[in-house]
């Protein structure tokens, strides 16, 4: 009785026939001749070498006894089946690995397809399109007045002068200007100052006059400087009047 099995070494598949009679001691010793036993040993050794190229068995000939030939075939059978099973297991693992990689690749393709190709949206009816257009126009119309009102309020806030700050600055600058001008008017005291101090005071007087002018503008007044250089002020409400207010 003989059985055919597949021998898988790397990616090469070969056919090898196991002589099961050589595994039965009674049949082998009684019915199988030495030449056939040697031939069976050579066949199984060739199969083993196909699985493991480093395999280098002892050579058996008809000079060996049938018992020796039978025991040798049995040993080679164990070696062959171990290598064959290991090769088959490795092949199965490789196939499973390829299958996992293919499933992963297909899943990635499906994911990318869903992200890039979105399902088509159902077409809206003519009435739905009109209603959506009306709602959009109404929403824009509702937002427009709020924006205009907000812009108007912000503009008023920006343009509103800080009257309290301007009045405080005007008062401070005017007091300092009067003090500096009094010092300059006192020729005797002013002459005692160094050139640098005298120059600094004149520069400060000019600066104070400019600051007073800006403060008056913030209060809605107009400044007119007299020929002496002293600021005269007219209120915006008194434009056209000859009444002057001296600081």
NORQUILIN-V126924 format. One record per helix or strand of 2 or more residues. SS is the DSSP state (hx for helix, st for strand). FROM is the first residue (numbers start at 1). TO is the last residue. Records with the same first field share a line. If there is no record, write none. Layout:
BEGIN
SS = FROM-TO ; FROM-TO
END
This chain:
BEGIN
st = 2-9 ; 12-19 ; 221-225 ; 231-235 ; 245-246
hx = 20-23 ; 25-31 ; 34-51 ; 66-116 ; 126-159 ; 163-185 ; 187-191 ; 195-218 ; 236-238
END
